[in-house]
Amino acid sequence: MFRIKSCGITTPDDARLAAAAGADAIGINCYAGSKRYVEPPVAQEIAAAAGDAVAKVGVFVNAPAAEIRRLAEDIPLDSVQLHGDEPPAMLAELAALQVIKAFRCRDQGLASVVRFLAECDELKPSAVLVDAYHHAEYGGTGITLDWAELVRQKSMLCHTPVIRATGLTSENVTA
């Protein structure tokens, strides 16, 4: 699993810059409702520009499984990030892919993540990504969650890897 993912990459030059800066993964937004959305041909250029050492993660919001599988192959992607309201059953439809399930957490911390994992049958996501809740956006808000509280609650996730996507800045990235 990657350690640093630069998400919302929109150009091949930005992909190269993220790789040069030390990102070991990039996020390519495949959700047309996002201001960082890129068309599939551009996504292919971005993926190629990132190089082989950088993981390519496609970010999807409530997309049909068939579309996700097609784009994962066409771009190509190393992982898919489900950042919408996808049900646990969708994991079975994407069984051949590495799936990261994103959660927009409110003040209840990891409760929604715990509920989702409990509803999963045998297939669980490869990792869960926790992001701050914003009523009008699915992610990339720059809002920071209470990281200390997330660490305290992590044991509730039964060893599922957790990715924090919660308003990283040059001031807090070291922490």
Secondary structure, 3 states (H helix, E strand, C coil): CCCCEECCCCCHHHHHHHHHCCCCEEEEECCCCCCCCCCHHHHHHHHHHHCCCCEEEEEECCCCHHHHHHHHHHCCCCEEEECCCCCCCHHHHCCCCCEEEEEEECCCCCHHHHHHHHHCCCCCCCEEEEEECECCECCCCCCCCCHHHHHHHHHHHCCCCEEEECCCCCCCCCC
